[in-house]
């Protein structure tokens, strides 16, 4: 069974864009390898080794992105509803200091804590999935246990 990778449409578009850029880099790497090879002795040719290493990195990244794209399950939060936190939901929580914080539950490639976007696979993301409004959530993080109260669930 192929495990789907949930993501928002913009995360999918970014993956496609990254993939395109990496594929465009391929011929330039081949040219750099050929040029470095023309310089003679490959055992002490730093440019050749750097180009070969970059080629390996690019091929690995392309393979990884192609895999994620092929398993992508694009989710539009505006089509969702319900009273539980699910992927794509925007959740307002109250922390232990009674500070309100908003997070959108997104895919791993889309996560950006500064933008209030947390991965469904992060400790807080995993703790929030399936919760209801007014439910308390305990999250174990490196600095200890944190408690949150789910205040609001939106699908925007």
GUVOMAR-763249 format. One line per field, with one value per residue: residue number from 1; residue in three letters; chain; z, x, y of N, C-alpha, C, O in turn. Coordinates in Angstrom, 1 decimal, m for minus. Layout:
BEGIN
i <- NUM/...
aa <- ALA/...
ch <- A/...
n_zz <- Z/...
n_xx <- X/...
n_yy <- Y/...
ca_zz <- Z/...
ca_xx <- X/...
ca_yy <- Y/...
c_zz <- Z/...
c_xx <- X/...
c_yy <- Y/...
o_zz <- Z/...
o_xx <- X/...
o_yy <- Y/...
END
This chain:
BEGIN
i <- 1/2/3/4/5/6/7/8/9/10/11/12/13/14/15/16/17/18/19/20/21/22/23/24/25/26/27/28/29/30/31/32/33/34/35/36/37/38/39/40/41/42/43/44/45/46/47/48/49/50/51/52/53/54/55/56/57/58/59/60/61/62/63/64/65/66/67/68/69/70/71/72/73/74/75/76/77/78/79/80/81/82/83/84/85/86/87/88/89/90/91/92/93/94/95/96/97/98/99/100/101/102/103/104/105/106/107/108/109/110/111/112/113/114/115/116/117/118/119/120/121/122/123/124/125/126/127/128/129/130/131/132/133/134/135/136/137/138/139/140/141/142/143/144/145/146/147/148/149/150/151/152/153/154/155/156
aa <- UNK/UNK/UNK/UNK/UNK/UNK/UNK/UNK/UNK/UNK/UNK/UNK/UNK/UNK/UNK/UNK/UNK/UNK/UNK/UNK/UNK/UNK/UNK/UNK/UNK/UNK/UNK/UNK/UNK/UNK/UNK/UNK/UNK/UNK/UNK/UNK/UNK/UNK/UNK/UNK/UNK/UNK/UNK/UNK/UNK/UNK/UNK/UNK/UNK/UNK/UNK/UNK/UNK/UNK/UNK/UNK/UNK/UNK/UNK/UNK/UNK/UNK/UNK/UNK/UNK/UNK/UNK/UNK/UNK/UNK/UNK/UNK/UNK/UNK/UNK/UNK/UNK/UNK/UNK/UNK/UNK/UNK/UNK/UNK/UNK/UNK/UNK/UNK/UNK/UNK/UNK/UNK/UNK/UNK/UNK/UNK/UNK/UNK/UNK/UNK/UNK/UNK/UNK/UNK/UNK/UNK/UNK/UNK/UNK/UNK/UNK/UNK/UNK/UNK/UNK/UNK/UNK/UNK/UNK/UNK/UNK/UNK/UNK/UNK/UNK/UNK/UNK/UNK/UNK/UNK/UNK/UNK/UNK/UNK/UNK/UNK/UNK/UNK/UNK/UNK/UNK/UNK/UNK/UNK/UNK/UNK/UNK/UNK/UNK/UNK/UNK/UNK/UNK/UNK/UNK/UNK
ch <- A/A/A/A/A/A/A/A/A/A/A/A/A/A/A/A/A/A/A/A/A/A/A/A/A/A/A/A/A/A/A/A/A/A/A/A/A/A/A/A/A/A/A/A/A/A/A/A/A/A/A/A/A/A/A/A/A/A/A/A/A/A/A/A/A/A/A/A/A/A/A/A/A/A/A/A/A/A/A/A/A/A/A/A/A/A/A/A/A/A/A/A/A/A/A/A/A/A/A/A/A/A/A/A/A/A/A/A/A/A/A/A/A/A/A/A/A/A/A/A/A/A/A/A/A/A/A/A/A/A/A/A/A/A/A/A/A/A/A/A/A/A/A/A/A/A/A/A/A/A/A/A/A/A/A/A
n_zz <- 0.0/m0.9/0.9/1.3/0.9/2.6/1.6/1.1/m1.7/m2.5/m1.4/m3.0/m5.5/m5.0/m4.7/m7.3/m8.7/m7.5/m8.4/m11.1/m11.3/m10.4/m12.3/m14.5/m13.7/m14.1/m16.8/m16.7/m14.7/m15.8/m17.9/m16.4/m15.2/m17.5/m18.4/m16.3/m16.4/m18.7/m17.9/m17.1/m14.9/m12.8/m10.1/m8.5/m9.0/m8.0/m8.9/m10.5/m8.6/m7.0/m8.7/m9.4/m6.8/m6.4/m8.5/m7.5/m5.2/m6.4/m8.0/m5.9/m4.6/m6.6/m7.0/m4.4/m4.4/m6.6/m5.6/m3.5/m4.9/m6.5/m4.5/m3.5/m1.8/m2.3/m0.4/0.2/2.5/2.7/1.8/3.8/6.9/10.1/13.6/14.7/14.9/11.9/9.2/7.6/8.9/10.7/13.8/16.8/19.8/23.4/25.4/28.3/29.5/29.1/26.5/23.3/20.4/16.9/14.6/11.6/10.4/8.5/5.7/5.8/4.1/3.9/6.4/8.6/11.2/12.0/10.4/11.5/10.7/11.1/11.0/10.5/11.5/13.5/17.1/18.4/16.3/15.9/18.5/18.3/16.2/15.7/17.9/19.9/20.2/23.3/24.4/26.2/25.5/25.7/25.2/24.7/24.6/23.9/26.0/28.0/29.3/27.7/27.9/26.2/25.3/23.2/21.4/19.1/15.9/12.6/9.1/6.7
n_xx <- 0.8/0.6/1.6/m0.1/0.9/m0.1/m0.8/m1.0/m2.3/m0.5/1.9/2.3/2.6/5.0/6.8/6.7/7.8/10.4/11.3/11.4/13.4/15.6/15.7/16.5/19.0/20.5/21.7/23.7/25.3/26.3/27.8/29.7/31.0/32.1/33.8/35.5/36.6/38.1/40.3/42.2/44.0/41.9/42.1/43.1/41.4/39.6/37.3/36.0/35.3/33.7/31.6/30.6/29.7/27.7/26.0/25.2/23.8/21.7/20.4/19.4/17.7/15.9/14.8/13.6/11.7/10.1/9.0/7.5/5.7/4.4/2.9/1.3/m1.4/m3.6/m5.0/m7.7/m8.3/m10.6/m12.6/m13.2/m14.8/m16.3/m16.0/m13.6/m10.0/m8.2/m6.0/m4.9/m6.6/m7.0/m6.0/m6.8/m5.1/m4.8/m2.1/m0.1/0.4/m1.8/m1.7/m2.8/m2.5/m2.2/m2.3/m1.7/m2.4/m0.2/1.5/4.8/6.7/5.7/5.7/6.3/7.2/7.4/5.6/3.3/2.6/2.4/3.8/1.8/3.0/4.6/5.4/3.4/1.5/0.7/m0.4/m2.6/m4.3/m7.5/m8.6/m11.1/m12.9/m12.3/m10.9/m8.2/m4.7/m1.8/1.7/4.8/7.8/11.3/12.0/10.3/7.0/4.2/1.1/m1.9/m5.0/m7.6/m9.1/m10.4/m11.4/m10.8/m11.6/m10.0
n_yy <- m1.2/2.2/4.9/7.9/11.3/14.0/17.3/20.9/22.7/24.8/23.8/21.6/22.8/24.2/22.0/21.0/23.1/23.2/20.7/21.1/23.1/21.7/19.7/21.3/22.0/19.7/19.3/21.3/20.4/18.1/19.3/20.6/18.5/17.3/19.3/19.5/17.0/17.2/18.5/16.7/14.6/12.9/12.2/14.2/16.3/18.7/20.2/18.3/16.3/17.8/18.5/15.9/15.2/17.1/16.3/13.8/14.7/16.2/14.3/12.6/14.4/14.9/12.4/12.0/14.1/13.5/11.1/12.1/13.8/11.9/10.6/12.5/13.9/16.2/18.7/20.8/23.2/24.8/23.2/21.5/20.5/20.3/19.3/18.6/18.7/18.6/17.7/20.6/22.3/25.4/26.2/27.7/28.1/28.2/28.9/27.8/30.2/31.7/32.8/33.4/31.5/30.9/28.2/26.6/23.4/21.6/20.0/18.3/19.6/22.1/23.3/25.9/27.4/30.1/31.3/30.4/27.8/24.5/21.2/18.3/16.2/17.0/17.3/19.0/19.2/16.5/16.1/17.8/16.9/15.5/16.6/18.4/21.5/23.3/21.2/19.9/19.8/17.9/18.3/16.9/18.3/19.1/20.9/20.1/19.3/20.7/22.5/23.0/24.6/24.0/26.5/27.3/26.1/26.4/26.3/27.5
ca_zz <- 0.0/m1.0/1.9/0.7/1.6/2.5/1.4/0.5/m3.2/m2.6/m1.1/m4.2/m6.5/m4.6/m5.0/m8.8/m9.0/m7.1/m9.3/m12.4/m11.2/m10.2/m13.6/m15.3/m13.3/m14.6/m17.9/m16.3/m13.9/m16.8/m18.6/m15.4/m15.1/m18.8/m18.4/m15.3/m16.9/m19.7/m17.2/m16.9/m13.8/m12.0/m8.7/m7.7/m9.6/m7.0/m9.6/m11.0/m7.5/m6.5/m9.7/m9.2/m5.6/m6.7/m9.3/m6.6/m4.4/m7.3/m8.3/m4.7/m4.3/m7.7/m6.6/m3.2/m4.7/m7.5/m4.8/m2.7/m5.8/m6.9/m3.4/m3.0/m1.6/m2.2/0.5/0.2/3.8/2.6/1.5/5.0/8.0/11.3/14.9/15.1/14.2/10.9/8.4/6.9/9.8/11.4/15.2/17.8/21.1/24.5/26.0/29.7/30.0/28.5/25.3/22.2/19.2/15.8/13.8/10.5/10.3/7.1/5.4/6.3/3.3/4.0/7.7/8.8/12.5/12.0/9.7/12.1/10.0/11.8/10.3/11.1/12.1/14.6/18.4/18.6/15.2/16.3/19.6/18.0/15.3/16.3/19.2/19.8/20.9/24.7/24.8/26.6/24.8/26.4/24.2/25.2/23.8/24.6/27.2/29.0/28.9/27.5/27.8/25.3/25.3/21.9/21.5/17.9/14.8/11.4/7.8/5.9
ca_xx <- 0.0/1.3/1.2/m0.3/1.5/m1.1/m0.3/m1.9/m2.0/0.7/3.0/2.4/3.2/6.4/7.5/6.8/8.7/11.7/11.6/11.7/14.7/16.6/15.9/17.2/20.4/21.1/22.6/24.8/26.2/27.0/28.8/30.8/31.8/32.9/34.8/36.5/37.3/39.0/41.5/43.2/44.0/40.7/42.3/43.3/40.6/38.5/36.1/35.4/34.7/32.6/30.5/30.1/29.0/26.5/25.2/24.6/22.8/20.6/19.6/18.7/16.6/14.9/14.1/12.8/10.6/9.3/8.3/6.4/4.7/3.6/2.1/0.7/m2.9/m3.8/m6.1/m8.1/m8.9/m11.9/m13.7/m13.3/m15.7/m16.4/m15.7/m12.3/m8.8/m7.7/m5.0/m5.4/m7.4/m6.3/m6.4/m6.4/m4.9/m4.4/m1.0/m0.2/0.5/m3.0/m1.4/m3.5/m1.6/m2.9/m1.5/m2.4/m1.8/0.2/2.5/6.1/7.4/5.1/5.8/7.1/6.7/7.3/4.3/2.2/2.3/3.1/3.6/0.9/3.9/5.3/4.7/2.1/0.6/0.2/m1.3/m3.9/m5.1/m8.6/m9.1/m12.3/m12.8/m12.3/m10.1/m6.8/m3.7/m0.4/2.7/6.1/8.9/12.6/12.0/9.4/5.6/3.5/m0.3/m2.7/m6.4/m8.1/m10.1/m11.2/m11.0/m11.3/m11.2/m9.9
ca_yy <- 0.0/3.4/5.9/9.2/12.5/15.1/18.7/21.9/23.0/25.6/23.0/20.8/23.7/24.4/20.8/20.9/24.2/22.7/19.6/21.7/23.8/20.6/19.1/22.2/22.0/18.5/19.5/22.2/19.6/17.2/20.1/20.9/17.2/17.1/20.4/19.2/15.8/17.7/19.1/15.7/13.7/13.0/11.9/15.4/17.3/19.1/20.6/17.1/15.7/18.7/18.4/14.6/15.2/17.8/15.4/12.8/15.4/16.6/13.1/12.2/15.3/14.7/11.1/12.3/15.0/12.7/10.2/12.8/14.2/10.8/10.2/13.7/14.0/17.6/19.0/22.2/23.4/25.4/22.2/20.7/21.0/19.4/19.9/18.1/19.2/17.7/18.3/21.8/23.1/26.4/26.0/28.7/27.5/29.0/28.2/27.9/31.6/32.3/33.5/32.8/31.3/30.3/27.3/25.8/22.0/21.4/19.0/18.5/20.5/23.4/23.7/27.1/27.9/31.6/31.7/29.7/26.6/23.4/19.9/17.3/15.2/17.6/17.0/19.7/18.8/15.1/16.2/18.5/16.1/14.8/17.2/19.2/22.8/23.2/20.0/20.2/19.0/17.9/18.1/16.7/18.9/18.9/21.7/19.6/19.1/22.0/22.3/23.9/24.5/24.3/27.5/27.5/25.3/27.0/25.7/28.7
c_zz <- 0.0/0.0/1.2/1.6/1.5/2.4/0.9/m0.9/m3.3/m2.3/m2.3/m5.3/m6.2/m5.0/m6.5/m9.2/m8.7/m8.0/m10.6/m12.4/m11.1/m11.6/m14.6/m15.0/m13.8/m15.7/m17.6/m15.5/m14.8/m17.5/m17.6/m15.2/m16.3/m18.8/m17.4/m15.7/m17.9/m19.1/m16.8/m15.7/m12.8/m10.5/m7.9/m8.3/m8.8/m7.7/m10.1/m9.8/m6.9/m7.4/m9.6/m7.9/m5.7/m7.5/m8.4/m5.7/m5.2/m7.6/m7.1/m4.4/m5.4/m7.3/m5.4/m3.6/m5.6/m6.7/m4.1/m3.7/m6.2/m5.8/m2.9/m2.9/m1.3/m1.4/0.5/1.5/3.7/2.3/2.8/6.0/9.1/12.5/15.5/14.3/13.2/10.1/7.6/7.7/10.4/12.8/16.0/19.2/22.1/25.2/27.5/30.3/29.5/27.3/24.2/21.0/18.2/15.0/12.7/10.4/8.9/6.9/5.8/5.4/3.4/5.4/7.8/10.1/12.6/11.4/10.3/11.4/10.5/11.1/11.2/11.9/13.2/15.9/18.6/17.5/15.5/17.5/19.3/17.1/16.1/17.5/18.8/20.5/22.4/25.2/25.2/25.9/25.5/25.3/25.0/24.2/24.6/25.9/28.3/28.4/28.8/27.4/27.0/25.5/23.9/22.0/20.3/16.8/13.6/10.2/6.8/4.8
c_xx <- 0.9/0.8/1.1/0.4/0.5/m0.3/m1.3/m1.5/m0.7/2.0/3.3/3.1/4.7/7.3/7.7/7.8/10.2/12.2/12.1/13.1/15.8/16.8/16.6/18.6/21.2/22.1/23.9/25.8/27.0/28.1/30.0/31.6/32.7/34.0/35.9/37.3/38.4/40.3/42.5/42.9/42.8/41.0/42.5/42.5/39.4/37.2/35.3/34.6/33.5/31.4/29.8/29.2/27.7/25.5/24.5/23.5/21.5/19.7/18.8/17.5/15.5/14.1/13.1/11.5/9.6/8.4/7.2/5.3/3.8/2.6/1.2/m0.9/m3.1/m5.1/m6.4/m8.9/m10.3/m13.0/m13.9/m14.3/m15.6/m16.0/m14.3/m11.2/m8.4/m6.6/m5.6/m6.1/m6.4/m6.9/m5.9/m6.3/m4.5/m3.3/m1.1/m0.1/m0.8/m2.8/m2.1/m2.5/m2.5/m1.9/m2.3/m1.6/m1.5/1.1/3.9/6.9/6.9/5.2/6.7/6.5/6.5/6.0/3.1/1.7/3.1/2.8/2.6/1.7/4.7/4.7/3.4/1.1/m0.1/m0.8/m2.6/m4.8/m6.2/m9.2/m10.3/m12.0/m13.0/m11.6/m8.7/m5.8/m2.4/0.6/4.0/7.1/10.2/12.7/11.1/8.0/5.0/2.0/m1.0/m4.2/m6.9/m9.2/m11.0/m10.6/m11.7/m10.8/m11.1/m8.8
c_yy <- 1.3/4.4/7.3/10.3/13.6/16.4/19.6/22.1/23.8/24.8/22.1/21.6/24.0/23.2/20.7/21.9/23.8/21.6/20.2/22.4/22.7/19.9/20.0/22.3/20.8/18.7/20.3/21.4/18.7/18.0/20.4/19.7/17.0/18.1/20.0/17.9/16.2/18.2/18.0/14.9/13.9/12.8/13.1/16.6/17.7/19.5/19.4/16.5/16.5/18.5/17.0/14.5/15.9/17.0/14.4/13.5/15.7/15.4/12.6/13.1/15.1/13.4/11.3/13.1/14.2/11.7/10.9/13.3/13.1/10.3/11.3/13.5/15.5/17.9/20.5/22.4/24.0/24.4/21.3/21.3/20.0/20.1/19.4/18.7/18.2/18.4/19.5/22.7/24.2/26.4/27.1/28.0/28.5/28.3/28.4/29.3/32.4/33.2/32.7/32.7/30.5/29.4/26.7/24.4/21.7/20.3/19.3/19.6/21.9/24.0/24.9/27.8/29.4/32.1/31.1/28.5/25.5/22.1/19.0/16.3/15.7/17.2/17.7/19.3/17.5/15.2/16.9/17.7/15.3/15.4/18.1/20.6/22.5/21.9/20.5/19.3/19.1/17.5/17.9/17.3/18.8/19.7/21.2/19.5/20.5/21.6/23.4/23.6/24.9/25.3/27.5/26.7/26.0/26.2/26.9/28.6
o_zz <- 0.8/0.0/0.7/2.8/0.4/3.0/0.3/m1.3/m4.2/m2.9/m2.6/m5.9/m7.2/m5.5/m7.0/m10.1/m9.5/m8.4/m11.2/m13.3/m11.7/m12.0/m15.5/m15.8/m14.0/m15.6/m18.1/m15.6/m14.7/m17.7/m18.1/m15.1/m16.2/m19.2/m17.7/m15.5/m18.0/m19.8/m16.3/m15.4/m12.2/m9.7/m6.7/m8.2/m8.8/m7.2/m10.0/m9.9/m6.5/m7.0/m9.6/m7.9/m5.3/m7.2/m8.6/m5.5/m4.7/m7.5/m7.3/m4.1/m5.0/m7.4/m5.5/m3.2/m5.5/m7.0/m4.0/m3.3/m6.3/m6.1/m1.9/m3.8/m0.2/m1.8/0.7/1.7/4.5/2.4/2.7/5.9/9.0/12.6/16.6/13.1/13.6/10.3/7.1/7.4/10.6/13.1/16.0/19.6/21.8/25.6/28.0/31.4/29.5/27.0/24.1/20.7/18.5/14.6/13.0/10.4/8.1/7.9/6.1/6.0/2.9/5.6/7.3/10.1/13.2/11.7/9.9/11.5/10.4/10.6/12.4/12.7/13.9/15.9/19.0/17.9/15.4/17.5/19.9/17.3/17.1/18.0/17.7/21.2/22.8/26.4/24.5/25.8/25.9/24.6/25.7/23.1/25.8/26.9/29.4/27.2/29.6/26.9/27.1/25.7/23.4/22.6/20.4/16.7/13.5/10.2/6.1/4.0
o_xx <- 1.8/m0.4/2.1/0.6/0.4/0.7/m2.3/m0.4/0.1/3.0/4.5/4.0/5.5/8.4/8.8/8.6/11.1/13.4/13.1/13.9/16.9/18.0/17.4/19.5/22.4/23.3/25.0/27.0/28.2/29.2/31.1/32.9/33.9/35.1/37.1/38.5/39.4/41.3/43.6/41.8/42.7/40.2/42.2/42.9/38.4/36.1/34.1/33.5/32.5/30.2/28.6/28.2/26.6/24.3/23.3/22.4/20.4/18.5/17.7/16.5/14.3/12.8/12.0/10.4/8.4/7.2/6.0/4.1/2.6/1.6/0.5/m1.5/m2.9/m6.2/m5.5/m10.0/m11.1/m14.2/m14.8/m14.6/m15.0/m15.6/m14.0/m11.4/m8.2/m6.4/m6.7/m6.3/m5.2/m8.1/m4.7/m7.3/m4.0/m3.5/m2.0/m0.6/m0.7/m3.5/m2.0/m1.8/m3.3/m0.8/m3.5/m0.4/m2.4/1.4/4.2/7.6/7.5/5.0/7.8/5.6/5.6/5.5/2.0/0.6/4.3/1.7/2.6/1.2/5.5/3.5/2.4/m0.1/m1.3/m1.8/m3.6/m6.0/m5.9/m10.2/m10.6/m11.1/m13.8/m11.6/m8.1/m6.1/m1.9/0.4/4.4/7.2/10.2/13.4/11.0/7.8/5.1/1.6/m0.6/m4.5/m6.6/m10.3/m12.2/m9.4/m12.9/m9.8/m12.1/m8.5
o_yy <- 1.4/4.7/7.8/10.1/14.3/16.6/19.2/21.7/23.5/25.0/21.8/21.1/24.1/23.3/20.4/21.7/24.0/21.6/19.7/22.2/22.9/19.6/19.5/22.7/20.9/18.3/20.1/21.6/18.5/17.5/20.3/19.8/16.7/17.7/20.1/17.8/15.5/18.3/18.3/14.4/15.0/13.3/13.2/17.7/17.0/19.2/19.4/16.1/15.9/18.5/16.9/13.9/15.5/17.0/14.2/12.9/15.5/15.4/12.1/12.6/15.1/13.4/10.8/12.7/14.4/11.5/10.4/13.3/13.3/9.7/11.1/13.0/15.9/17.4/21.3/22.0/23.7/24.7/20.4/22.5/18.9/21.2/19.6/19.1/17.0/19.6/19.3/23.9/24.0/26.5/27.5/27.4/29.6/27.1/29.0/29.5/33.7/34.1/31.5/33.6/29.7/29.9/26.3/24.4/21.6/19.6/20.5/20.4/22.9/25.2/24.9/28.5/29.9/33.1/31.2/28.1/25.4/21.9/19.0/15.5/15.0/16.8/17.0/19.2/17.3/14.5/16.5/17.9/14.6/14.9/18.5/20.7/21.7/21.6/21.4/18.1/20.2/16.6/18.8/16.8/18.5/19.3/21.8/19.6/21.4/20.5/24.5/22.5/26.0/24.9/27.7/26.5/26.1/25.6/27.1/29.5
END
